[in-house]
Amino acid sequence: MTTTERAHALAAAAEPFRALLGPTSAADLLAWVEAELGSAEALDRWVPHGRARTKALAPGTILHVVSGNTPHAALQTLIGGLLLGSRNLVKLPRNGLAEVDGFLSRLPKSMQALAESSKDLPDSWLSSVDAVIVYGSDETVSALRARTPAGKIFIGHGHKASLGIVWDDPEFASCAGAARDASLFDQQGCLSPQAFYVRESRPGFVRAYAEHLASAMEHFNRTHPRGPLTLEEKAEIANLRAAYRFRAAGDLRVALWEGGGNLDWTVIYEEDLWFNASPLNRVIFVKPLPEDLADAMGPAAGHVGAIGLFPCTEELAGRFAALRPSRICPVGRMQDPPWTWHNGGVASLASLVKWVDFEPPSGLTA
């Protein structure tokens, strides 16, 4: 199959998963190939390259190790491997991923033959593949990096902490988008913000922003209820709420808004600037924006995934690019990366291919 044929087949198979993937037309996928490889036909034929020609060679086999809390990431990486025309081995989490099974079942037989999934990870898989892509904790990434034979392409996507920055929003116009960013996928993805830093443009504004965000979280939850929680997750959220409820009772620098009897969402305001890791599951912190945000982020400054900005201007993006996120976008769109997004600062397709150049005899046009 050509790249164009694979793109059309993948787009058709992805149609039921738009809520996870966003727009996934054949044109979107081909634009992704063109953006990273210079031509949508670079995998199929020689394309101009300076005074010569070049052709992209996809890995023969790619191993994808995916996590259970981010099915959208599993589908995205698998679609990328199939778009390249590689054979794909998918290491599923212990409980499997119904989304991956459903997607594969919709592919034409010729493309189903390019994919195999398993809940186990035999050593033979690691030794037989040309590239390894891992989604998981830093410990998982490190362990699999150590098991991967030398010479293999290895791309690891470990822990990331994303955040929102509200620079100027006198009418609280960003709150609905902020609630969406903090609620989709129950805050499990690397693009899910764990905190919003808000500039104190007038006295009491940051606390007022937290209150408006709480209202927006409740409104979003009515139409997009959260998924089930494990006993451990319930205990973690309940304990966190109890601690902040106690603090808020005697400290005006702290406030807590609690949504629903099912621990649906939690908004915590505090004047302490230090970045707190959220327990996820729609628990969001709101804090004043400090002069030195990198210092306030502490160890998390080296693991920033995405920054949502309001207003999202090039000037502000330049101001906060020093945190080295892989993506800066408007608040409200943090969970909607384009296919061309450099996940972890890496070009997803270009980092996997090798190039072979053809230099025609002198006098022949390239």
Backbone torsions as a table, in degrees:
resi	resn	phi	psi	omega
1	MET	NA	145.4	174.6
2	THR	-80.1	168.8	177.6
3	THR	-59.8	-41.3	179.7
4	THR	-62.5	-43.0	178.9
5	GLU	-64.5	-40.5	178.3
6	ARG	-65.6	-39.4	-180.0
7	ALA	-61.5	-41.7	179.9
8	HIS	-67.2	-40.2	179.4
9	ALA	-67.1	-40.2	179.7
10	LEU	-68.2	-39.5	178.4
11	ALA	-62.0	-41.4	179.2
12	ALA	-65.7	-40.9	-179.6
13	ALA	-69.0	-28.6	-176.0
14	ALA	-83.5	-9.9	-172.9
15	GLU	-53.0	-44.3	-179.3
16	PRO	-70.3	-7.8	-173.9
17	PHE	-109.8	24.9	-178.6
18	ARG	-60.2	-33.3	179.8
19	ALA	-62.7	-29.7	178.7
20	LEU	-89.0	-38.8	-169.6
21	LEU	-101.1	-20.0	-171.3
22	GLY	75.1	-168.1	-179.6
23	PRO	-57.1	125.2	-178.1
24	THR	-138.0	62.9	176.4
25	SER	-84.6	166.9	175.4
26	ALA	-59.7	-37.7	178.8
27	ALA	-63.6	-39.0	177.4
28	ASP	-61.4	-43.9	-177.7
29	LEU	-70.0	-39.0	178.6
30	LEU	-69.2	-34.9	176.1
31	ALA	-64.8	-34.1	176.3
32	TRP	-62.5	-47.4	178.6
33	VAL	-60.8	-45.3	-178.3
34	GLU	-63.7	-41.0	-178.7
35	ALA	-63.2	-37.3	-175.2
36	GLU	-93.1	-31.0	-175.9
37	LEU	-108.5	-1.2	176.8
38	GLY	88.1	-22.1	179.0
39	SER	-155.0	139.6	177.2
40	ALA	-68.6	-12.4	-179.6
41	GLU	-106.1	10.1	-174.6
42	ALA	-63.2	-22.9	178.2
43	LEU	-86.6	-12.2	-172.0
44	ASP	-106.9	-25.4	-174.8
45	ARG	-155.7	170.8	174.0
46	TRP	-70.2	132.7	178.3
47	VAL	-122.9	152.8	-178.4
48	PRO	-57.1	140.1	178.4
49	HIS	-150.8	97.1	-175.0
50	GLY	62.2	-125.5	178.8
51	ARG	-96.8	8.9	-179.5
52	ALA	-126.7	-162.9	173.5
53	ARG	-127.7	160.8	-179.7
54	THR	-147.0	159.6	-179.7
55	LYS	-142.3	137.3	179.0
56	ALA	-88.2	135.0	178.2
57	LEU	-112.5	118.8	-179.9
58	ALA	-77.8	154.8	174.4
59	PRO	-60.0	146.1	176.7
60	GLY	-63.8	-45.8	-178.6
61	THR	-139.8	135.6	177.4
62	ILE	-119.0	133.8	172.7
63	LEU	-99.9	125.6	176.3
64	HIS	-111.2	120.2	174.3
65	VAL	-105.6	114.7	-171.4
66	VAL	-118.1	159.6	-178.3
67	SER	-105.9	159.6	-174.9
68	GLY	-78.8	-19.6	-175.4
69	ASN	-90.0	-3.0	-179.9
70	THR	-134.1	71.4	-179.7
71	PRO	-62.4	-27.8	178.3
72	HIS	-64.2	-39.4	178.3
73	ALA	-65.6	-37.4	178.2
74	ALA	-62.3	-43.9	178.9
75	LEU	-67.0	-39.8	-178.5
76	GLN	-62.8	-46.2	-177.9
77	THR	-69.0	-35.9	178.3
78	LEU	-67.3	-41.3	177.9
79	ILE	-62.2	-40.0	177.7
80	GLY	-60.7	-45.1	179.6
81	GLY	-64.3	-40.7	179.0
82	LEU	-70.4	-34.5	177.4
83	LEU	-62.8	-35.1	176.7
84	LEU	-70.8	-20.1	-177.1
85	GLY	90.2	11.5	179.7
86	SER	-79.3	161.4	167.0
87	ARG	-79.9	141.2	-172.5
88	ASN	-127.8	125.3	174.5
89	LEU	-107.1	126.3	-175.2
90	VAL	-115.9	114.0	174.2
91	LYS	-85.7	109.4	-178.2
92	LEU	-85.8	158.0	172.6
93	PRO	-66.8	170.5	-173.9
94	ARG	-55.7	-37.9	-178.1
95	ASN	-91.7	6.8	179.4
96	GLY	74.9	178.9	176.5
97	LEU	-139.8	106.6	-178.6
98	ALA	-61.1	-30.8	-179.5
99	GLU	-64.3	-41.0	179.0
100	VAL	-66.6	-44.4	179.1
101	ASP	-61.0	-44.4	-179.6
102	GLY	-64.7	-39.9	179.0
103	PHE	-64.2	-47.5	-178.2
104	LEU	-62.3	-34.3	-178.4
105	SER	-67.3	-19.3	-178.3
106	ARG	-91.5	-5.4	-179.4
107	LEU	-79.7	153.1	172.3
108	PRO	-63.4	155.1	-175.1
109	LYS	-54.3	-39.0	-177.7
110	SER	-63.1	-30.6	178.8
111	MET	-88.5	-28.8	173.7
112	GLN	-60.1	-31.0	179.6
113	ALA	-68.2	-15.2	-179.8
114	LEU	-92.5	5.3	-177.0
115	ALA	-135.6	139.1	176.6
116	GLU	-142.3	133.7	-179.2
117	SER	-120.8	152.9	179.9
118	SER	-158.1	150.7	174.9
119	LYS	-86.5	-6.4	177.2
120	ASP	-105.9	163.6	176.8
121	LEU	-130.0	85.1	-179.9
122	PRO	-68.6	149.6	177.5
123	ASP	-58.9	-29.1	-179.4
124	SER	-63.4	-30.8	176.7
125	TRP	-65.0	-49.0	-178.2
126	LEU	-62.0	-35.3	-177.6
127	SER	-79.8	-18.7	-174.0
128	SER	-99.2	-11.2	-174.3
129	VAL	-90.7	164.2	177.4
130	ASP	-99.7	-22.4	-178.6
131	ALA	-146.7	149.1	179.9
132	VAL	-129.0	127.8	176.3
133	ILE	-121.5	125.0	-173.7
134	VAL	-123.1	131.1	170.2
135	TYR	-115.6	125.9	179.6
136	GLY	167.8	-165.0	178.7
137	SER	-69.9	164.4	176.6
138	ASP	-58.7	-35.6	179.8
139	GLU	-66.3	-40.9	178.1
140	THR	-64.0	-44.0	179.8
141	VAL	-61.6	-46.0	-178.9
142	SER	-63.5	-41.7	-178.6
143	ALA	-64.1	-42.2	-178.9
144	LEU	-75.2	-30.9	174.3
145	ARG	-61.1	-41.1	-179.8
146	ALA	-67.2	-29.9	-179.2
147	ARG	-84.5	-15.0	-176.2
148	THR	-79.7	126.0	-179.7
149	PRO	-59.3	149.7	178.9
150	ALA	-60.3	146.5	178.2
151	GLY	93.5	-11.1	178.3
152	LYS	-86.3	145.7	171.4
153	ILE	-68.2	130.6	179.8
154	PHE	-130.9	124.9	177.2
155	ILE	-126.5	117.1	-178.4
156	GLY	-112.7	132.3	176.6
157	HIS	-115.6	95.0	-178.0
158	GLY	-96.5	-150.4	-174.5
159	HIS	-65.1	135.2	173.8
160	LYS	-135.5	149.0	176.8
161	ALA	-123.3	118.2	179.3
162	SER	-103.6	160.0	-177.4
163	LEU	-152.7	161.5	174.5
164	GLY	-111.3	149.9	177.8
165	ILE	-129.6	119.9	178.8
166	VAL	-109.2	109.7	-174.3
167	TRP	-88.4	-42.5	-177.3
168	ASP	-155.1	110.2	-177.2
169	ASP	-149.3	69.0	-174.3
170	PRO	-62.1	-24.8	-178.0
171	GLU	-101.4	8.4	180.0
172	PHE	58.5	34.2	-176.4
173	ALA	-68.8	-21.3	-176.8
174	SER	-86.1	-7.9	-171.3
175	CYS	-62.9	-40.1	-180.0
176	ALA	-63.1	-43.1	178.1
177	GLY	-67.4	-37.1	178.3
178	ALA	-63.5	-40.4	178.2
179	ALA	-64.1	-39.8	177.9
180	ARG	-62.8	-47.4	-179.4
181	ASP	-59.1	-40.0	-175.5
182	ALA	-82.5	-8.7	-174.7
183	SER	-109.8	-35.4	-177.0
184	LEU	-58.8	141.5	-178.5
185	PHE	59.1	20.2	179.9
186	ASP	51.0	33.9	171.9
187	GLN	69.1	22.2	-173.8
188	GLN	-87.2	-19.0	-173.7
189	GLY	-86.4	166.5	-179.9
190	CYS	-70.0	-14.9	178.5
191	LEU	-94.7	0.0	-178.7
192	SER	-79.4	122.8	179.8
193	PRO	-69.8	141.4	175.7
194	GLN	-103.6	-16.3	179.4
195	ALA	-151.6	152.3	169.6
196	PHE	-118.2	121.6	174.2
197	TYR	-96.1	124.2	-171.5
198	VAL	-121.1	129.3	178.8
199	ARG	-71.6	132.3	-179.5
200	GLU	-78.7	78.9	-176.0
201	SER	-72.8	-19.7	173.1
202	ARG	-153.6	156.8	-176.9
203	PRO	-55.5	131.1	177.6
204	GLY	81.1	2.7	-173.7
205	PHE	-68.3	-39.7	-175.6
206	VAL	-64.3	-43.0	177.6
207	ARG	-63.7	-40.9	178.0
208	ALA	-64.2	-36.3	177.5
209	TYR	-63.1	-42.3	179.1
210	ALA	-60.2	-40.7	-179.8
211	GLU	-65.9	-41.8	177.6
212	HIS	-67.2	-36.9	177.3
213	LEU	-63.6	-39.7	177.9
214	ALA	-59.0	-43.4	178.0
215	SER	-62.1	-40.6	179.7
216	ALA	-67.9	-35.8	177.1
217	MET	-63.0	-42.4	179.0
218	GLU	-64.9	-42.9	179.5
219	HIS	-62.7	-42.9	179.7
220	PHE	-65.7	-38.3	-177.9
221	ASN	-65.2	-28.1	179.8
222	ARG	-65.4	-34.2	-179.6
223	THR	-100.1	-18.2	-179.7
224	HIS	-134.0	73.2	-177.4
225	PRO	-63.5	147.9	-177.3
226	ARG	-70.4	162.8	177.0
227	GLY	-80.1	176.8	-179.0
228	PRO	-68.4	151.5	177.7
229	LEU	-108.1	145.8	171.7
230	THR	-76.8	166.6	177.5
231	LEU	-60.6	-37.9	179.7
232	GLU	-66.2	-41.5	179.1
233	GLU	-65.3	-41.3	178.1
234	LYS	-61.0	-43.9	-178.5
235	ALA	-64.7	-41.1	-178.5
236	GLU	-64.0	-43.9	179.6
237	ILE	-68.1	-43.5	-179.9
238	ALA	-61.1	-41.1	179.4
239	ASN	-67.2	-40.0	178.7
240	LEU	-64.6	-44.2	178.6
241	ARG	-60.5	-43.5	-178.9
242	ALA	-61.4	-41.1	-179.6
243	ALA	-64.5	-44.4	-178.9
244	TYR	-76.3	-28.8	175.3
245	ARG	-63.4	-40.8	178.0
246	PHE	-65.1	-44.5	-179.6
247	ARG	-65.7	-42.3	-177.3
248	ALA	-64.9	-25.4	-177.9
249	ALA	-65.3	-27.3	-176.9
250	GLY	-127.4	13.4	-175.3
251	ASP	-143.2	111.7	-178.4
252	LEU	-69.8	-9.5	178.4
253	ARG	-83.5	2.3	-179.1
254	VAL	-133.0	140.7	174.8
255	ALA	-146.8	152.4	-175.7
256	LEU	-136.3	133.8	172.6
257	TRP	-122.0	127.9	-174.6
258	GLU	-118.0	127.7	-176.5
259	GLY	-105.7	118.6	169.0
260	GLY	78.7	153.5	176.6
261	GLY	-76.0	-9.1	-179.3
262	ASN	-105.1	26.6	-179.7
263	LEU	55.7	41.4	-171.7
264	ASP	-62.2	-44.1	-179.1
265	TRP	-158.2	159.1	-179.1
266	THR	-144.8	129.8	173.4
267	VAL	-117.7	126.7	-178.6
268	ILE	-119.9	122.0	173.2
269	TYR	-103.3	132.3	171.4
270	GLU	-153.1	148.3	-176.4
271	GLU	-82.8	-13.3	173.9
272	ASP	-61.9	124.8	-172.6
273	LEU	-81.0	-16.3	-173.6
274	TRP	-61.8	134.7	-179.5
275	PHE	-68.6	122.8	176.1
276	ASN	-101.4	128.8	173.7
277	ALA	-69.6	126.7	179.2
278	SER	-77.6	149.1	170.6
279	PRO	-74.3	4.6	179.7
280	LEU	69.8	-160.5	-179.1
281	ASN	58.0	46.3	174.4
282	ARG	68.4	37.5	171.6
283	VAL	-108.1	116.1	-173.5
284	ILE	-126.7	137.2	176.4
285	PHE	-97.7	145.1	174.0
286	VAL	-125.3	124.2	-174.6
287	LYS	-138.0	156.0	173.8
288	PRO	-64.5	144.8	179.7
289	LEU	-77.5	119.1	-178.7
290	PRO	-82.5	166.0	175.2
291	GLU	-63.3	-42.7	-178.2
292	ASP	-112.7	89.7	-177.2
293	LEU	-68.8	-35.8	179.4
294	ALA	-59.7	-39.6	178.6
295	ASP	-66.7	-40.5	179.4
296	ALA	-66.7	-29.0	179.6
297	MET	-70.5	-23.9	179.9
298	GLY	59.8	-138.8	-179.0
299	PRO	-60.4	-25.0	-179.2
300	ALA	-69.4	-14.7	-178.7
301	ALA	-61.1	-25.4	178.9
302	GLY	-88.1	4.7	-175.7
303	HIS	-134.2	34.4	-178.2
304	VAL	-77.7	125.3	179.4
305	GLY	-86.9	-62.2	-178.2
306	ALA	-141.0	155.0	174.2
307	ILE	-123.7	123.8	171.9
308	GLY	-93.3	128.8	-175.7
309	LEU	-115.0	143.6	169.8
310	PHE	-144.3	121.7	-9.5
311	PRO	-70.5	154.0	-176.8
312	CYS	-94.4	93.6	-179.3
313	THR	-116.1	157.6	179.3
314	GLU	-63.9	-34.9	179.4
315	GLU	-63.0	-47.0	179.0
316	LEU	-67.7	-37.5	177.6
317	ALA	-59.2	-41.7	178.0
318	GLY	-65.3	-34.5	-179.4
319	ARG	-64.6	-38.9	-174.1
320	PHE	-103.5	2.5	177.5
321	ALA	-65.1	-19.2	179.4
322	ALA	-62.5	-19.1	176.1
323	LEU	-75.0	-6.9	176.9
324	ARG	58.6	46.0	171.4
325	PRO	-72.7	159.7	175.6
326	SER	-86.7	-7.7	-177.8
327	ARG	-155.6	133.3	171.6
328	ILE	-124.5	127.6	-173.6
329	CYS	-150.2	171.2	177.7
330	PRO	-66.4	146.2	169.5
331	VAL	-57.2	135.6	-176.2
332	GLY	102.3	-14.7	179.3
333	ARG	-122.0	16.1	-176.7
334	MET	-64.4	-29.1	-176.9
335	GLN	-93.6	8.7	-176.7
336	ASP	-122.4	61.0	-179.1
337	PRO	-70.0	145.5	173.7
338	PRO	-71.7	162.1	178.4
339	TRP	-61.2	-25.0	-178.1
340	THR	-82.7	1.0	-179.8
341	TRP	-59.0	135.2	175.9
342	HIS	-84.0	87.2	-178.5
343	ASN	-62.4	120.3	-177.7
344	GLY	68.0	19.4	-178.4
345	GLY	79.0	10.6	-175.6
346	VAL	-113.8	136.4	174.1
347	ALA	-74.4	112.8	-167.5
348	SER	-60.2	-41.9	-178.9
349	LEU	-88.2	-46.2	-175.0
350	ALA	-62.5	-30.1	-179.1
351	SER	-72.5	-12.2	-177.2
352	LEU	-98.6	-24.1	-172.6
353	VAL	-90.8	157.7	168.4
354	LYS	-111.9	156.5	-177.4
355	TRP	-117.4	140.2	171.6
356	VAL	-121.5	128.0	-178.2
357	ASP	-99.7	142.3	175.2
358	PHE	-118.4	119.4	178.9
359	GLU	-106.6	106.5	-177.1
360	PRO	-67.6	160.5	178.4
361	PRO	-56.1	150.5	178.4
362	SER	-54.6	134.9	178.9
363	GLY	99.6	-17.3	177.4
364	LEU	-94.4	142.4	179.1
365	THR	-75.0	148.0	178.8
366	ALA	-86.3	NA	NA
